[in-house]
Each structure stands twice: as C-alpha cells, then as structure tokens.
Amino acid sequence: MVNILENRLGIDTEADLAREEERITKRKAVELLTGGSLETMEAGTFRTLQYIHWYLFSDVYPFAGKIRKVDISKGSTFFAPLRFLDQSLQAVEEMPLETVDQIIEKYVEMNIVHPFRDGNGRSMRIWLKHMLEKKTGMVVDWSKISREDYLSAMERSPVKDIEIKHYLKNALTEPGNDREFLRRNIDTSYYYEGYNQFSTDEL
C-alpha cells in the first residue's frame, strides 16, 4: 500500500495528490519567479532554499520549508542520513559559489543532502537559477537537457560531477525577460520529476 504524504488538501489518493500538487505549485513557481521576492535574498544559502520550498509547497504540505525528520531514498540513491543532516547542511552552506563550477558543485552537494521530505528537485533547480543569475548573470535553459540525461547525470553526480557540469554549462543562457522561457523552464523542471499533466500556460 502506498503511503500518502500528509497534506493540507485532505487528499488520500496518490494520483489526486500528484495532480493537485502540480497544479498548485506550478502556479506558485510562476508567482515566485515573477514577483521579485527572491531578488533581496542571499544566493546559495539554505535559508533561501527553505524560502523557495515553503513558497512552492506551503498550500499543499505542512512540512513546507522544514527540514525532514526521516531518512529518505529514491531508487538506489540514499540521501544524507538524518543523524548527519545538520552538519551536512552546514558543510554545503560554507561551500564557495564564485564560479560556475563552484555553483554546480554546491547544487550537487545539496541534492545529496535532500533536506526536505519531498519537492527537493523542483526547489533546488530554482535555487540553482538564483545562484547562477546572482553570481554570473546566466541561467540554465532546462529544455536543452533531456530528462534522461539530467536524471542519469544527477544519479552519478555524487561520485563524479563532470557529466552534470557538462550538461548545465552547455545549457547556460542569458535570462532576459521572456515569460515564455520562464514558463517552459518550469514545465521542464516538473517534467524531470514526472509531473506533466498541466502546462503553466493553462494555470
């Protein structure tokens, strides 16, 4: 039997929860990335990542923005054990982010930590955008990286990050003010996690 995550919507089936989570949080992602609230936040801090996670998921989950209280895994990947979570987060917090390589390394290490109960990937890709834009003036065009390439590279990144660095660097572009680009990036980010029932244009 599948355990349904505790949610604020009173939903008790996996399919219905996935559908409503996608619908609500995609709309919140558009709001977050166009509303300007991230502009004053410091790049690369866990506090900023917490804010992103809270903003996206607070209407759906009571654990939004809160450090997880359980050990988690995905497929054959086991994320940072709960007993080492605080020190792992502190280590990532202290990593430099002056170059593109350093920013990607910080992103990879935070993915290994996976600090939240759910919604880590979507939150961290916005966190990565924020770091890159603040520090380099560039962002990733996620549509240039296939789902299969991204997921396989991230799965291997704890051992060797050369592959994910290659994909991300080759997908860097100037952010501009193109809302279509922003919406496409959100849709692609969600597609990586298997959420593709709605386009942001429909919300």
Buried (B, 14 or more C-beta within 10 A) or exposed (E): EEEEBEBEEEBEEEEEBBBBBBBBBBBBBBEBBEEEEBEEBEBBBBEBBBBBBBBBBBBBBEBBBBBBEEEBEEEEEEBBEEEEBEEBBEEBBEBEBEEBBBBBBBBBBBBBBBBBBBBBBBBBBBBBBBBBBBBBEBBBBBBBBBBEBBBBBBBEBBEEBEBBBBBBEEBBEEBEEEEEBBBBBBBBBBBBBEBEEBEBEEB
